[in-house]
Amino acid sequence: MTETAIAAGSKSEQAYAAVKAKIVDGTFSPGYRLVLAGLAKDLGFSVVPVREAIRRLEAEGLVKFERNVGATVSGIDPTEYLYTMQTLSIVEGAATALSAPLIGEADIARARAVNEEMRDCLQHFDPIRFTRLNQDFHSVLFEHCPNPHILDLVHRGWNRLASLRSSTFRFVPGRAHDSVDEHEALLKLIETGADADTIEKAARLHRSATLDAYLALAPATPSPGNAGSLNAQ
């Protein structure tokens, strides 16, 4: 690979990280128009690496292209949130259960340290930081999943939720307290060698509880089937 190619790749990665960070923290809200020339100027790059970054974000579902508009930040309506969370509860629950036998003491310690940071965060609640820590916590539990296809679906689910998940706990701050306690319960199940079905069910119910709390604030949201019963099976 030439130095030019390496440099271009590095700039594309930088552009990707910069734009994604602004989508996740809400600076670029749903519907925000991503003007390539403007982004390139702000970043000090040419348009080429920025275009590559936008295509990558489109593949992750964070950006969409609209005719006569161009690239805009994707939004997630309540129905899309419902479907995505239902799906994620299933695949992440499976990934966590499959990961459990491969999670060592160091992993448990790292996850527990993150959860303690989340507990501290409750004192002066910062929903964006809390959500970032939440993803760090769950990553420890599912990243050892030996099935790459399931792991890919988990990552796709988190990416799909990224723009909305940055503020979900802002809508249901009370849910954050319960979430921290449920994290500790999950860790204890893994530590004590609970069977895969028990761990999977706990992980799925943990996810569906957040969904239920969010949907309780949006009673008009179409609810095809019972979200809770889907995740409790």
N, C-alpha and C positions, 0 to 999 in steps of 0.2 A: 504494500500500500504506500502511495506517495505521501509526502508531507502535506501536499495540498488537500488530498483526500482526508487525511487525519484531521487537519485543521477544520475542514468543512464539517466533518462528522462531529467534532467537538462543539462547533458553533450551533449546529442543529440540536445537539443535546442541551446546550445552554438555553437556547430559545425555547425548547420544549419545557424545560424545568421552570423557566421564568413565566411563561404564559400559563402553564398548568397551575402554578402556585397562586396566580392572581384569580384564576377561575375558582379554585378551591376555597380561598379566603374571602371570596365574595366581591373582590375589587372589580372583576369582570362578571357581572351578574347575568342570569339567563336572558338571552336576546341581545346581549352586547355585541356590536359589530366589530369583528377583528380585521382591521385594515392592515394588510400586509406591509405596505410601504411605511405606515405610521409605526407599526411594531418594530420593523427593521431599523428605522431611524432612532427609536428610543433605545434599542439594544446595541446600536452601533454596528449592525451587521448588514449584509446584503439581503435581498429578498429571498434568495435561494434557501438558506438554512431555516428561515422563518416559515417558508412554504412547506418544507419537509416536516417541521415541528407541528404545523397545523394539520397536516395529513395524518400524522401519528395520533393527534388528539381526536381527530374525526374517527379514526379506527377504534378508539377507546370509548366513543360515544359522548365525549365532552364538547365536541364542536360539530356543527352541521352546516351544510352549504344550502343556501336558498337562492332560487333564481332571481336575478335582478337585485340581490342583496349581497351575496357573497358569504363569507364565513361568519357565523354567529355562535355565541355560546349556547349550548343546549340547555333546556330546562327539563325538569321532571315533574309532570303533573301527578296529582295524588293517585290516579289509577296506575300510572307507570311505576310509581313508588311501591304501591301494593304488590304488583306482579314481581318487581325486582327483589323486594325484600322476602317474598314467599320463596322465590327461587334460591336466593342467597342463603336463607335459613336451611334449606335442604342440602345444598352442596357444601356449605361451610360446616354444617353439622357433621356430614360424612367425612370431610377433610380432617376435622379435629379428631374424630374417633379413630381414623386411620393413622394420624400422627401420634396419638397418645403413647403407643409402645416405644416410640422413637424419641420421646421428649425426656431429656436427662435432667439431673439436678440443677445444672447451670442454666438450662432453659427455664425451669420453674422459678429459679431465683431472679432471672431477668424479667420474666413476666410479672412476678410479684412486686418487683421494684417499680415497674411501670404502673401497676395498679395503685401503688402507694402514692405515686405522683398524681394519679387521677383523683385519689382521695384528698390529697392536699389542694388540688385544683378546685374542689368543691367549696372551699372556704371563701374564695374570691372568684366566683365562677366565670371561666372563660370558655365558652362553648367550642370555639375553633381549636384551641389548644387541647381541650378535653377530647374532641373527636380525633385529633391527630394521635394522641396517646392511646385512644381506644383501638385505632387501627394497629398501632405498634404492639399492643397487648395481644390482639387476636392473631397477628402475624406469627408470633412465637408459637401459638398453638396449632396453626394449620400449615405452616411452611414446611414441616417435615413430611407432609403427605406424600406417600410413595407413588400415588397415581397422578401423573402429570396432566391428564385430561380434566380430572376433578379440580386440581389446583388452578388450572387455567380458567375454569368457569368461576372459581372464587375470585380471582383477580379481576375478571371481567365484571363481576357483580359490584365489587368495590369501586372500580373505575366508573361504572354507570351511575353509581350513587354519589360520586365525589362532589359534584356541584351543589347537591342538596344536602348531603351529609355534613357539609361544613357548618350548617346551621340547624340541623335537626334537634340537637339538644337545647338550642335556644328556644324552640317551640315547646319542648317538654323537659324543662330543667329538673323537675322532680324525678324523672326517670333516671337521671344520672346517678343519684344516690343508690338506687336499687341495682343499677348496672355494676357498680363497683363491688357490691356485696355478692352478686351473682358470679362475677369474675373469680372471687376468692373461692366460692363453692366449686366452680369448675376446676380450679387448680387442685383443690383437695381431692376431687374425684380422680384426677390424673395421678396425683401423688400416691394415692392408696390403691391404685391398680384396678379401678372400677372397670366393669366390662364395657365393651365398645357400644352396645345398645344404650346403656345408661348415660355414657358421655355424649353420644350423639343426640339423645333426647334432650339432655340438659342444654347443649349448645343451641339446638333448634328453638327450644322454649325461650332461651335468653334473647335470641334474635326476634322472635315473634312478639315478645313483651314490648319491645321498643316499637314495633310496627303497630301493635294495638294501642299504645299510648298516643302515637301520632295520629292514627285514624280516629281516635276518640275526639280529636279537635276538628275533624273534617267529616261530620256525619253525612254530608251529601255525597261522599265518595262512593262510587259503585263498588259493591263488595260481592263479587261472584264466588260464592262458597264462603266457608268460615275460615278466616286466616288462622285463628287459634287452633282449630281442630286439624288443619292441614299440618301444622308444625308439631302437634302433640302426638301424632301417630308414632 
